[in-house]
Amino acid sequence: MRTFFKRFFLITGLLSAAVLIAICVFLIITNDVRLDKNKLTASGKTVVFYDCKNQKVPLSVDYSNKTANLSDLPDYVKNAFIAVEDKRFYSHNGIDFRPLMRAAVSDVTSRSFSQGGSTISQQLVKNTHLSNEKTFARKLKEMRLAIELEKKYDKDEILGFYLNGIYFGNGLYGIENAAVGYFSKSAADLSLAQAAALAA
């Protein structure tokens, strides 16, 4: 019986020390990151093209500075992105450990960092505050900022920031610009099929 208690206390002590060390490492690595609302709402990013004489090439349509009001979007538009990017968006606090653990196992078995397991909140802060480098430190910073984001904003605000800031290709940032650029209509008028195409 005495041996059992010795082992129990030893294992408990080692686990407690490991958790304490992990928390310290997390706090040290993420100490310098701060959430900046200006970065979250910086919409209307555009790609500018220049010719060989360094002259700006005019685009036929200006897609810049168009944002969508989340309340104007049909539910299926919002749900398409949630279904593709973060099925449990409304039930986590910025980090969803299930896909994160799946991604970690996949990365270890494939010996690559191809899987991320990021939530919409994590993708938002990565795209607005961090670089795209695939490092452990960047992932920890992303997690800390996602938690901070979820404390300051409600889910619909976060989804609005995300939809108005993500890149859809061809120089189009934000769902309103993408809807106009690809379908010549407002995001509020997208069909279910068009919303699914943009989400995919």
C-alpha positions as CSV (number, residue, x, y, z in Angstrom):
1,M,0.0,0.0,0.0
2,R,2.8,2.4,0.9
3,T,4.4,1.7,-2.6
4,F,1.2,2.6,-4.3
5,F,1.0,6.0,-2.5
6,K,4.7,6.7,-3.3
7,R,4.0,6.0,-7.0
8,F,0.8,8.0,-6.9
9,F,2.5,11.1,-5.4
10,L,5.5,10.7,-7.7
11,I,3.2,10.6,-10.8
12,T,1.0,13.4,-9.5
13,G,4.1,15.5,-8.7
14,L,5.6,14.9,-12.2
15,L,2.4,15.7,-13.9
16,S,1.9,18.9,-11.9
17,A,5.5,20.0,-12.7
18,A,4.9,19.3,-16.4
19,V,1.8,21.4,-16.4
20,L,3.5,24.2,-14.5
21,I,6.4,24.2,-17.0
22,A,4.0,24.1,-20.0
23,I,2.1,27.1,-18.6
24,C,5.4,29.0,-17.9
25,V,6.6,28.3,-21.5
26,F,3.3,29.4,-22.9
27,L,3.4,32.7,-21.0
28,I,7.0,33.4,-21.8
29,I,6.6,32.7,-25.6
30,T,3.3,34.7,-25.8
31,N,4.3,37.6,-23.5
32,D,4.8,40.1,-26.4
33,V,1.5,39.5,-28.3
34,R,-1.4,42.0,-28.0
35,L,-4.8,42.1,-29.7
36,D,-5.3,45.2,-31.8
37,K,-8.8,46.1,-32.9
38,N,-7.5,48.2,-35.8
39,K,-6.0,45.1,-37.3
40,L,-9.2,43.2,-37.0
41,T,-11.3,45.9,-38.8
42,A,-8.7,46.8,-41.5
43,S,-10.8,45.8,-44.4
44,G,-10.5,46.8,-48.1
45,K,-7.1,45.3,-48.6
46,T,-6.3,45.3,-52.3
47,V,-3.6,44.0,-54.6
48,V,-2.1,46.7,-56.7
49,F,-0.5,45.8,-60.0
50,Y,2.3,47.7,-61.6
51,D,3.7,47.4,-65.2
52,C,7.4,47.2,-66.2
53,K,7.6,51.0,-66.0
54,N,6.4,51.0,-62.4
55,Q,3.0,52.5,-63.4
56,K,-0.1,51.4,-61.6
57,V,-2.3,49.2,-63.8
58,P,-5.9,50.2,-63.4
59,L,-8.4,47.4,-62.7
60,S,-11.7,47.3,-64.5
61,V,-13.6,47.2,-61.2
62,D,-12.6,48.5,-57.8
63,Y,-13.3,45.9,-55.2
64,S,-11.7,47.7,-52.3
65,N,-13.3,49.0,-49.1
66,K,-16.5,47.0,-49.4
67,T,-17.6,45.2,-46.3
68,A,-20.7,43.1,-45.5
69,N,-22.9,43.6,-42.5
70,L,-23.2,40.2,-40.9
71,S,-26.9,40.8,-40.1
72,D,-27.6,41.3,-43.8
73,L,-26.2,38.0,-44.8
74,P,-28.5,34.9,-45.1
75,D,-27.9,32.3,-42.4
76,Y,-26.7,29.8,-45.0
77,V,-23.8,32.1,-46.0
78,K,-22.6,32.2,-42.4
79,N,-23.3,28.5,-41.9
80,A,-21.4,27.5,-45.0
81,F,-18.2,29.1,-43.6
82,I,-18.8,27.6,-40.2
83,A,-19.4,24.1,-41.7
84,V,-16.2,24.3,-43.7
85,E,-13.8,26.1,-41.3
86,D,-15.0,25.5,-37.7
87,K,-18.0,23.3,-37.0
88,R,-18.0,23.9,-33.3
89,F,-17.5,27.7,-33.6
90,Y,-20.3,28.6,-31.3
91,S,-19.3,26.1,-28.6
92,H,-15.6,26.8,-27.9
93,N,-13.7,29.7,-26.4
94,G,-11.4,30.3,-29.3
95,I,-9.5,27.0,-29.3
96,D,-11.1,23.6,-30.2
97,F,-8.8,20.9,-28.9
98,R,-10.4,18.1,-30.8
99,P,-9.3,19.2,-34.3
100,L,-6.1,20.6,-32.8
101,M,-5.1,17.1,-31.4
102,R,-6.2,15.4,-34.7
103,A,-3.9,17.9,-36.6
104,A,-1.0,17.3,-34.2
105,V,-1.3,13.5,-34.6
106,S,-1.5,13.9,-38.4
107,D,1.5,16.2,-38.4
108,V,3.6,13.8,-36.3
109,T,2.7,10.8,-38.4
110,S,3.3,12.6,-41.7
111,R,6.4,14.4,-40.4
112,S,5.1,17.7,-41.7
113,F,3.2,20.8,-40.5
114,S,0.5,20.6,-43.1
115,Q,-2.5,20.4,-40.7
116,G,-3.4,23.3,-38.4
117,G,-6.6,22.5,-36.6
118,S,-7.3,26.2,-36.2
119,T,-10.7,27.7,-35.3
120,I,-12.1,30.7,-37.1
121,S,-10.9,32.8,-34.2
122,Q,-7.4,31.4,-34.6
123,Q,-7.4,32.0,-38.3
124,L,-8.6,35.5,-37.8
125,V,-5.8,36.5,-35.4
126,K,-3.2,34.6,-37.5
127,N,-4.2,36.5,-40.6
128,T,-4.4,39.9,-38.9
129,H,-1.7,39.8,-36.3
130,L,0.9,37.1,-37.1
131,S,2.9,35.7,-39.9
132,N,2.2,32.5,-41.8
133,E,5.4,30.7,-40.5
134,K,4.6,27.2,-39.2
135,T,6.3,27.2,-35.9
136,F,5.4,26.1,-32.4
137,A,5.9,29.6,-31.0
138,R,3.6,31.1,-33.7
139,K,0.9,28.6,-32.8
140,L,1.1,29.4,-29.1
141,K,0.8,33.1,-29.9
142,E,-2.2,32.4,-32.1
143,M,-3.9,30.5,-29.3
144,R,-3.3,33.2,-26.8
145,L,-4.7,35.9,-29.1
146,A,-7.7,33.7,-30.0
147,I,-8.6,33.4,-26.3
148,E,-8.2,37.1,-25.8
149,L,-10.3,37.8,-28.9
150,E,-13.1,35.6,-27.6
151,K,-13.1,37.5,-24.2
152,K,-13.5,40.9,-25.9
153,Y,-15.9,40.1,-28.7
154,D,-19.0,38.0,-29.2
155,K,-19.2,35.2,-31.8
156,D,-21.0,37.2,-34.4
157,E,-18.5,40.1,-34.2
158,I,-15.7,37.6,-34.6
159,L,-17.4,36.0,-37.6
160,G,-18.0,39.4,-39.1
161,F,-14.3,40.3,-38.7
162,Y,-13.4,37.0,-40.3
163,L,-15.7,37.2,-43.3
164,N,-14.8,40.8,-44.0
165,G,-11.0,40.1,-43.9
166,I,-10.3,36.7,-45.4
167,Y,-8.6,36.4,-48.8
168,F,-10.7,34.9,-51.7
169,G,-8.0,35.0,-54.4
170,N,-7.7,37.3,-57.4
171,G,-6.9,40.3,-55.1
172,L,-10.3,40.0,-53.3
173,Y,-10.4,40.4,-49.5
174,G,-13.7,40.0,-47.7
175,I,-16.9,38.3,-48.6
176,E,-18.5,41.4,-50.1
177,N,-15.6,42.0,-52.5
178,A,-15.6,38.3,-53.4
179,A,-19.4,38.2,-54.1
180,V,-19.0,41.2,-56.4
181,G,-15.9,40.0,-58.0
182,Y,-17.0,36.4,-58.7
183,F,-20.8,36.7,-59.0
184,S,-21.5,40.4,-59.7
185,K,-23.8,40.7,-56.7
186,S,-23.8,41.7,-53.1
187,A,-22.9,39.1,-50.4
188,A,-26.5,39.5,-49.1
189,D,-27.8,38.2,-52.4
190,L,-25.6,35.1,-52.7
191,S,-27.4,31.9,-53.4
192,L,-26.7,28.8,-51.3
193,A,-24.5,27.3,-54.1
194,Q,-22.5,30.5,-54.4
195,A,-22.0,30.7,-50.7
196,A,-20.8,27.1,-50.6
197,A,-18.4,27.8,-53.5
198,L,-16.9,30.8,-51.7
199,A,-16.6,28.8,-48.5
200,A,-14.9,25.9,-50.2
